[in-house]
């Protein structure tokens, strides 16, 4: 006789990896926007039925919020890891390279983040708030560099928004980047080249010597 405990009613037999679901979902949301994305398209990307997806997420709004939430969480971890120790210029270099490589490794991330930051607050409001917290943390890091005298005194928020554009736009409009660069920006070689370009440009924005 089997000793397995009976499965509770309504509980899916094979729970999905929520992060895996979120990554597929944010790719669809990045391409189609919230309005154009459908649960059917997301389920198809996962190789499951729409009904199975709804066992884990009660609505498209809930799935969108979690997809953006995981994205912001990942970026916050990159920020925290890159800036954990060392002199300010060294940490700034690490952050520039780490963010660029992370966005290159997750092709949907930059486009979705731009959509979320620039879109209406009708969905994903909690995730948008977390994105703002991450930007505030980045501004605090830059302000620290200003206070230490590494960066000329200026508005740290304005500087962070300029740096954010350097990181996001290249990957958020890959068709344009591909036309300009002659190939997809997401290959490891082009990602590494872009990371070095961004590192140097961020140093210039911060009035740091080009080479540390």
N, C-alpha and C positions, 0 to 999 in steps of 0.2 A: 504494500500500500504506500502511496506517495506521502511523504511528510512535508511537501512544499505547502506553504501557507497560501490560501486562496487569494487571488488578486481582487482588490477592492473594485466595486462597480465604478465605471467611469475612468479608471486608471489605465493609461495606455500600456500595452504589453511590452513595448520596446521604447522606453523613454528616449527622446532625442537629446543630443548634445546641444544645449541652448546656445553656446558660443558658435558652434558650427552653423546652426540655424540663423543666428544673427549675421554671420558673415555673408551667407548666401542672400539673406534679405536685404542687407545694405547695398549689395551689388545691384539688385533690382531697383531699390529706391533711388540709388545714385543715377541710374540710367533713365528711369521713368518719372522720377519725382513721386511725392506721396500720392497725388491724385491718379497718376497713370499706373502705378504699381498695383498688382492684384495678388491675392493670396494663392490663386491658381498658379501664377507664374513662379512664385516663391516655392510652392510645394513641388512644382515640376523640376525646379533647380535642385531640390533635395532628393528627388526621386521618390516622393511619397504622395499620398492623396491629400487634398485640401482638408478633408475631415480629420486626418491624422495631425495636421498642423494645428487645427483648432483645438485639439486635445491639450496643447501646450500653451497656445496664445489665444485668448478669447476674441480678439479683434485685430484688424490691421493696425489700429492705433497703438495697441499694446506691443505688437511686434516691432513697429517702427521705433517706439520709445526705447525698447530694450536694445535694438540694433545700434541706435545712436549712443545709448548709454555705454555699451561695451566699447564702442569706438573711442569715446572720450576717455574712458578708463584706461585703454591701451596707450593713448597719447599722454595721459597724465603720468603713467608709469615710465614712459620714455623720458619725459621731462625730469622726473624725480631721479631716475638712475643716472642720466647724463650730467646733472648738476649737483650730484651728491658730495663731491670732494674735489680739491684742487684749487688752483688760482682761477680767478674769474675768466681771463682769456681762454684758458685751457678748457674750462667747463663750457664756455660759449661755443668753442669749436666742436666739442663733443656733442653738444645739443644740436648744432646745425647739421652735422653729419648724421646723427642718429635719427632725427626727425625726417630728413630727406630719404634715408634708406628705408625707414618704416613706411613712409607713404608710397615709395616705389614698390615695396613688397606687398602692399594692399591697394591695388589699383582703384578700388571704389572709394577709398577713405577720403581723399581730398575733395572729390566732387560732392560726396554726401555731406561733409562738414560745411562746405560753402553753402549748399542748399539749406542746411539746418540753421546756420548763423544768419543767413539772409532771408529766410522764408518767414511765413506767418507763424505766430505762436499758437495756432489752433491745435497742433499736435506736437508731441515731444517737448513740452514745456520744461519738464524736469531735466531732461537730457540737455536742453539748451542752457539751463541754469548751470549745469555741471561744466559745459563748455566755457561759459563765462568765468567760472571759478578757475578753470585751467588757464585761461588767458590772464586772469588776475595774478595767478601764481607766476606766470611768465613775466608779467610786468614787474612784480616784486623782485624777481631775479635780476632783471635789467636795472631796476632802481638800486639794487645792491651794488652793481657794477658802477653806477653813477656815484653813489655815496663813497665808494672806495677810491674814486678818482680815475678809474680806468676808462670811463665813458664820459664825454663832456656833458655838463648839466643840461638837461632837456626834459621834455615830457616823455616819461617811460612808456605810457600807454600808446602814444603816437608811434614811438619807435617799434614797439612790439607789433602793432598792426602792420607797419611796413615790412617787418621781418616775416610776419605771417603770410603776406602776399607772396613773398619770395618762395616760401615753401609750398604753398597750396596751388597757385595758378598753373604752374608747369604740369602738375599731375591732374588737376581738375579739368583741364581742357586738352586731353591727350591727342585728339585729332589735330589740333593746331600745333602742338609741340612736335608731333610726328612730321607734319609738313615742313616745319622750320628746321628740324634737326635731321631729317632724312631717315627716321625710323622711330619705332615705339620708344617712349621714355622709360619703359618698365623692365628692360633687360638689365642684368647685373652690371654690365659694362657702362651703359648709359646712366644708370642710377649712381654708380661710383663717380662718374665724371660730373654729374649734376651736383652731387654732394660736395665736391671740391669747389665748384663754382659758387654754390650757396655759402659755403664756409667763408670764402674770400669776400663775397659781397656783404655778408652780415658784418664781417670785420670792418669793412669800409663804412657801412651805415653807423657803426658804433665808434668810428674814428680810431680804431685800433691799428697797429702796424699789420700789414698784410700777412707777414709771416710771424708766428709766435716763437 
